[in-house]
Amino acid sequence: MLGYDSKAARTVWTVVVVLALVYLVYLVRFTMFVFVLALLFAHLLSPVVNLIDRFLPNRRTPTRTPALALVYIMIVGAVVLLGIEFGSVAAGQARALAQSFPPAIKEAVTDWRSSHTGSDSLDALKQKAMDGVQSKLAELVSALPSASMRIVAAASNLIYVVIIPVLAFLFLKDSDVLRKNILDLVADGQRRALVDDVIADIHVLLARYMRALVVLSAAAFTAYGIFFTIMGVPYGVLLAAMGGMLEFIPMIGPMVAGVTVLMVTGMATGHWVAVVIFLIAYRMLQDYILSPHLMERGVAIHPLLVLFGVFAGAEIAGIAGTFLSVPVMAVARIVYVRVRKALTARVTTEGVGV
């Protein structure tokens, strides 16, 4: 007769519940993405809010609402200023690039054909290859303005402009209450202490990660802008802005930015060697000095895991998945390390007690 194993039944039930929760999260992944963006935005603002709050006069009822209001006013002013200074310039350069670059590609291909002559069959093969390259380059460059407009349209969506800052405001305002409510779900003892430690580690991790991304993006924009100004690149603001934004996509973003910068600046100025040297030098500076210093050990993940997470995230959730791949893996690493330490300490304690 088949027996009933209560332990096995509980294990199966737990697995079913976890799978059901994962499937539910997948169904509401867009809403989850919005809340995660708001949470990351809140962690980005948290150090600034805490700094301003320390300088405000003491109040009988401690609250961070005045500091939050001041920070949001500064953010709105900065966004408006940057939009006036760079937004219109970048849009104009995107239109100019779409109009002028395809003829430049055609002229470069014609010059290459005239300087590389050989047998008829070889010339036909070269011509076919160059026609394909010319067509793909023209399509890519022509798509830049439309892609930029799609990005602007997405950014102007009510969800991204209003809902995310509002959610971030609530996260920051009620962070202590939310933390207490989470801890109240766990009974007092070692598990509660473990959950508290995990929450504290995740808070530090996300704040450090968002700070690093913003600094790396600003560094890329500044470095590209200075180099393009020195080289006299006619689309400097557009390319610098693109390079800065793509820093938010791990590994793949900087690679795409580098290829695009090399293609556009090389065709526009002809200084291929200088562009390659600059890109290699800047990547070495950022990958071996800036990024390790900003990320530190808490966010450090092996490049193979980063690549796996980026590609897996892209398959699951597109660009959103690539953006969230590194913080998700870093959070999973924190949970694993904390749980392993807790289990090790428990085993050690039980061994000493015996």
C-alpha positions as CSV (number, residue, x, y, z in Angstrom):
1,M,0.0,0.0,0.0
2,L,1.2,3.5,-0.8
3,G,2.0,5.5,2.3
4,Y,1.5,9.2,2.9
5,D,4.7,11.2,3.5
6,S,3.8,14.5,5.1
7,K,7.3,15.9,4.6
8,A,7.3,15.1,0.9
9,A,3.8,16.6,0.6
10,R,4.9,19.8,2.2
11,T,8.0,20.0,-0.1
12,V,5.8,19.4,-3.2
13,W,3.3,22.0,-2.0
14,T,6.1,24.5,-1.4
15,V,7.5,23.9,-4.9
16,V,4.0,24.4,-6.4
17,V,3.5,27.7,-4.5
18,V,6.9,29.0,-5.6
19,L,6.3,28.1,-9.2
20,A,2.8,29.7,-9.1
21,L,4.4,32.9,-7.6
22,V,7.0,33.0,-10.3
23,Y,4.4,32.6,-13.0
24,L,2.3,35.3,-11.4
25,V,5.3,37.7,-11.4
26,Y,5.9,36.8,-15.1
27,L,2.3,37.7,-15.9
28,V,2.6,41.1,-14.2
29,R,6.2,41.7,-15.3
30,F,5.6,45.2,-16.7
31,T,4.0,46.4,-13.4
32,M,6.9,44.7,-11.5
33,F,9.4,46.5,-13.7
34,V,7.7,49.8,-13.0
35,F,7.9,49.2,-9.3
36,V,11.5,48.0,-9.5
37,L,12.5,51.1,-11.4
38,A,10.8,53.2,-8.7
39,L,12.7,51.3,-6.0
40,L,16.0,51.8,-7.8
41,F,15.2,55.5,-8.3
42,A,14.4,55.7,-4.6
43,H,17.8,54.2,-3.7
44,L,19.5,56.6,-6.0
45,L,17.9,59.5,-4.2
46,S,18.2,58.1,-0.7
47,P,21.7,59.4,0.1
48,V,20.9,62.9,-1.2
49,V,17.6,62.9,0.8
50,N,19.4,61.8,4.0
51,L,22.1,64.5,3.5
52,I,19.6,67.3,3.1
53,D,17.5,66.0,5.9
54,R,20.4,66.3,8.3
55,F,20.8,70.0,7.6
56,L,17.1,70.9,8.0
57,P,16.0,72.3,11.4
58,N,14.9,69.7,14.0
59,R,11.2,69.0,14.2
60,R,8.9,67.6,16.9
61,T,7.6,65.0,14.4
62,P,10.6,63.6,12.5
63,T,9.8,63.2,8.8
64,R,11.8,63.3,5.6
65,T,9.0,64.9,3.5
66,P,10.6,68.4,3.4
67,A,13.9,66.9,2.3
68,L,12.1,64.8,-0.3
69,A,10.3,67.9,-1.6
70,L,13.6,69.8,-2.0
71,V,15.2,66.9,-3.8
72,Y,12.3,66.6,-6.2
73,I,12.4,70.3,-7.0
74,M,16.1,70.1,-7.8
75,I,15.5,67.0,-10.0
76,V,12.7,68.8,-12.0
77,G,15.0,71.8,-12.5
78,A,17.9,69.7,-13.6
79,V,15.7,67.7,-16.1
80,V,14.3,70.9,-17.6
81,L,17.8,72.5,-17.8
82,L,19.3,69.4,-19.5
83,G,16.3,69.1,-21.8
84,I,16.8,72.7,-23.0
85,E,20.6,72.5,-23.3
86,F,21.0,69.1,-24.9
87,G,17.6,67.6,-26.0
88,S,16.9,69.9,-28.9
89,V,20.6,69.8,-30.0
90,A,20.7,65.9,-30.0
91,A,17.4,65.7,-31.9
92,G,18.7,68.1,-34.6
93,Q,21.9,66.1,-34.9
94,A,19.9,62.9,-35.3
95,R,18.0,64.3,-38.2
96,A,21.2,65.7,-39.8
97,L,22.9,62.4,-39.4
98,A,20.1,60.5,-41.0
99,Q,20.2,62.8,-44.0
100,S,23.9,63.2,-44.5
101,F,25.4,59.8,-43.5
102,P,23.9,57.5,-46.2
103,P,25.4,59.7,-49.1
104,A,28.8,59.6,-47.2
105,I,28.6,55.8,-47.0
106,K,27.9,55.6,-50.7
107,E,30.8,57.9,-51.6
108,A,33.2,55.9,-49.4
109,V,32.1,52.7,-51.0
110,T,32.6,54.2,-54.5
111,D,36.1,55.3,-53.6
112,W,36.9,51.9,-52.2
113,R,35.7,50.2,-55.4
114,S,37.8,52.5,-57.6
115,S,40.9,51.8,-55.5
116,H,40.4,48.0,-55.4
117,T,40.3,46.4,-58.8
118,G,40.9,42.8,-59.8
119,S,39.3,40.1,-61.8
120,D,35.7,40.4,-62.9
121,S,34.4,37.7,-60.6
122,L,36.4,39.1,-57.6
123,D,35.1,42.6,-58.3
124,A,31.6,41.4,-58.5
125,L,31.9,39.6,-55.2
126,K,33.4,42.7,-53.6
127,Q,30.7,44.9,-55.0
128,K,28.0,42.6,-53.7
129,A,29.6,42.6,-50.3
130,M,30.0,46.4,-50.2
131,D,26.5,46.9,-51.4
132,G,25.3,44.8,-48.5
133,V,27.4,46.7,-46.0
134,Q,26.2,50.0,-47.4
135,S,22.6,49.0,-47.2
136,K,22.9,47.8,-43.6
137,L,24.8,50.9,-42.5
138,A,22.2,53.2,-44.2
139,E,19.4,51.3,-42.6
140,L,21.1,51.6,-39.2
141,V,21.8,55.3,-39.4
142,S,18.4,56.1,-40.9
143,A,16.8,54.3,-37.9
144,L,18.6,56.5,-35.3
145,P,16.1,59.3,-35.4
146,S,13.1,57.0,-35.3
147,A,14.7,55.1,-32.4
148,S,15.4,58.3,-30.6
149,M,11.8,59.4,-31.1
150,R,10.6,56.0,-29.7
151,I,12.8,56.5,-26.7
152,V,11.5,60.0,-26.2
153,A,7.9,58.8,-26.6
154,A,8.5,56.0,-24.0
155,A,10.1,58.5,-21.6
156,S,7.2,60.9,-22.1
157,N,4.7,58.2,-21.1
158,L,2.7,59.1,-18.1
159,I,4.0,56.0,-16.2
160,Y,7.6,56.9,-16.6
161,V,7.3,60.6,-16.0
162,V,4.8,60.6,-13.1
163,I,4.2,57.2,-11.6
164,I,7.8,56.2,-11.0
165,P,8.8,59.4,-9.2
166,V,5.6,59.2,-7.1
167,L,6.3,55.5,-6.2
168,A,9.9,56.4,-5.4
169,F,8.6,59.2,-3.1
170,L,6.4,56.8,-1.3
171,F,9.2,54.3,-0.9
172,L,11.5,56.9,0.6
173,K,8.8,58.5,2.8
174,D,7.6,55.2,4.3
175,S,10.8,53.1,4.0
176,D,11.0,52.5,7.8
177,V,7.3,51.5,7.9
178,L,7.7,49.1,5.0
179,R,10.8,47.5,6.6
180,K,8.9,47.0,9.9
181,N,5.9,45.5,8.1
182,I,8.2,43.0,6.3
183,L,10.0,42.1,9.5
184,D,6.6,41.6,11.3
185,L,5.9,38.7,8.8
186,V,8.8,36.8,10.4
187,A,8.8,35.5,14.0
188,D,11.3,36.8,16.4
189,G,14.6,35.0,16.5
190,Q,17.3,34.0,14.1
191,R,15.1,34.2,11.0
192,R,14.0,37.7,11.8
193,A,17.6,38.8,12.3
194,L,18.5,37.1,9.0
195,V,15.7,38.9,7.1
196,D,16.8,42.2,8.7
197,D,20.4,41.6,7.6
198,V,19.3,40.7,4.1
199,I,17.2,43.9,3.8
200,A,20.1,46.0,5.0
201,D,22.5,44.5,2.6
202,I,20.1,44.9,-0.4
203,H,19.6,48.5,0.5
204,V,23.3,49.2,0.5
205,L,23.7,47.2,-2.7
206,L,21.0,49.0,-4.7
207,A,22.1,52.4,-3.5
208,R,25.7,51.6,-4.5
209,Y,24.7,50.1,-7.8
210,M,22.5,53.0,-8.9
211,R,25.2,55.5,-7.8
212,A,27.8,53.7,-9.9
213,L,25.6,53.6,-12.9
214,V,24.9,57.3,-12.8
215,V,28.6,58.1,-12.3
216,L,29.6,55.8,-15.1
217,S,27.0,57.3,-17.4
218,A,28.1,60.8,-16.6
219,A,31.7,59.9,-17.1
220,A,31.0,58.3,-20.5
221,F,29.0,61.4,-21.6
222,T,31.8,63.7,-20.5
223,A,34.7,61.7,-22.0
224,Y,32.9,61.2,-25.3
225,G,31.8,64.9,-25.4
226,I,35.4,66.1,-24.8
227,F,36.9,63.8,-27.4
228,F,34.2,64.7,-30.0
229,T,34.8,68.4,-29.4
230,I,38.6,68.0,-29.9
231,M,38.1,65.9,-33.0
232,G,35.5,68.2,-34.4
233,V,32.8,65.4,-34.8
234,P,29.6,67.0,-36.1
235,Y,27.3,64.8,-34.1
236,G,29.1,65.0,-30.8
237,V,26.2,65.7,-28.5
238,L,24.0,62.9,-30.0
239,L,26.8,60.3,-29.8
240,A,27.9,61.4,-26.3
241,A,24.3,61.2,-25.0
242,M,23.9,57.7,-26.6
243,G,27.1,56.5,-25.1
244,G,26.0,57.7,-21.7
245,M,22.6,56.1,-21.8
246,L,23.9,52.8,-23.0
247,E,26.1,52.5,-19.9
248,F,22.9,51.5,-18.1
249,I,22.9,48.2,-20.1
250,P,25.6,46.0,-18.8
251,M,28.4,45.0,-21.2
252,I,26.2,45.0,-24.3
253,G,25.4,48.7,-24.1
254,P,29.0,49.9,-24.0
255,M,29.9,47.5,-26.8
256,V,27.0,48.8,-29.0
257,A,28.0,52.4,-28.2
258,G,31.6,51.8,-29.1
259,V,30.8,50.2,-32.5
260,T,28.3,53.1,-33.3
261,V,30.8,55.7,-32.3
262,L,33.6,54.1,-34.4
263,M,31.4,53.9,-37.4
264,V,29.9,57.4,-37.3
265,T,33.0,59.3,-36.2
266,G,35.3,57.3,-38.5
267,M,33.1,58.0,-41.6
268,A,32.5,61.6,-40.6
269,T,36.1,62.6,-39.8
270,G,38.3,59.8,-41.2
271,H,40.3,59.5,-38.0
272,W,39.7,55.8,-37.5
273,V,43.0,55.2,-35.6
274,A,42.4,58.0,-33.2
275,V,38.9,56.8,-32.5
276,V,40.0,53.2,-31.9
277,I,42.8,54.4,-29.5
278,F,40.3,56.6,-27.6
279,L,37.7,53.8,-27.2
280,I,40.3,51.2,-26.0
281,A,41.9,53.7,-23.6
282,Y,38.5,54.8,-22.2
283,R,37.2,51.2,-21.8
284,M,40.4,50.2,-19.9
285,L,40.0,53.3,-17.6
286,Q,36.3,52.6,-16.9
287,D,36.5,48.8,-16.7
288,Y,39.6,48.5,-14.6
289,I,39.6,51.7,-12.5
290,L,36.2,53.5,-12.4
291,S,33.8,50.5,-12.4
292,P,35.7,48.4,-9.8
293,H,36.1,51.4,-7.5
294,L,32.4,52.3,-7.7
295,M,30.9,48.8,-7.6
296,E,33.3,47.5,-5.0
297,R,33.0,43.9,-3.7
298,G,29.3,44.0,-2.9
299,V,28.3,44.4,-6.5
300,A,31.2,42.6,-8.1
301,I,30.0,39.6,-10.3
302,H,32.1,37.5,-12.6
303,P,31.9,38.7,-16.2
304,L,30.7,35.2,-17.4
305,L,27.7,35.5,-15.0
306,V,27.1,39.1,-16.2
307,L,27.0,37.9,-19.8
308,F,24.7,35.0,-18.9
309,G,22.4,37.3,-17.0
310,V,22.3,39.9,-19.8
311,F,21.4,37.3,-22.5
312,A,19.0,35.5,-20.2
313,G,17.3,38.8,-19.2
314,A,17.0,39.8,-22.8
315,E,15.2,36.6,-23.7
316,I,12.9,36.9,-20.7
317,A,12.1,40.6,-20.7
318,G,14.0,42.4,-23.5
319,I,15.8,45.6,-22.6
320,A,14.2,45.6,-19.1
321,G,15.7,42.2,-18.5
322,T,19.2,43.3,-19.5
323,F,19.0,46.3,-17.3
324,L,17.8,44.3,-14.2
325,S,20.1,41.3,-14.8
326,V,23.0,42.5,-12.7
327,P,21.1,43.8,-9.7
328,V,18.9,40.6,-9.6
329,M,22.0,38.4,-9.6
330,A,23.7,40.6,-7.0
331,V,20.6,40.4,-4.8
332,A,20.5,36.6,-5.2
333,R,24.2,36.5,-4.2
334,I,23.5,38.4,-1.1
335,V,20.6,36.2,-0.1
336,Y,22.7,33.1,-0.7
337,V,25.7,34.4,1.3
338,R,23.5,35.4,4.2
339,V,21.6,32.2,4.3
340,R,24.8,30.1,4.1
341,K,26.3,32.1,6.9
342,A,23.2,31.6,9.0
343,L,23.1,27.9,8.4
344,T,26.9,27.6,9.1
345,A,26.5,29.5,12.4
346,R,23.5,27.3,13.3
347,V,25.4,24.1,12.7
348,T,28.4,25.4,14.6
349,T,26.2,26.3,17.6
350,E,24.4,23.0,17.6
351,G,27.8,21.2,17.5
352,V,29.1,23.2,20.4
353,G,26.0,22.5,22.3
354,V,26.3,18.8,21.8
